[in-house]
Amino acid sequence: MIKTFQAWLKGNHLQWIGEKPEFGDRTIQIQITLIENENV
């Protein structure tokens, strides 16, 4: 199942926006899609 979460990428760290995934200390594979937003 694919779930979508929003986050800010700051350097090499993600800061979750709103709902965040619950995966504890497990290592998971993710895919990042960059959405350009000139208002940020």
ZISUL-V229658 format. One record per pair of residues at least 12 apart in sequence whose C-alpha atoms are under 6 Angstrom apart, sorted by the first residue. I is the first residue (numbers start at 1). J is the second residue. If there is no record, write none. Layout:
<<I:J> <I:J>>
This chain:
none
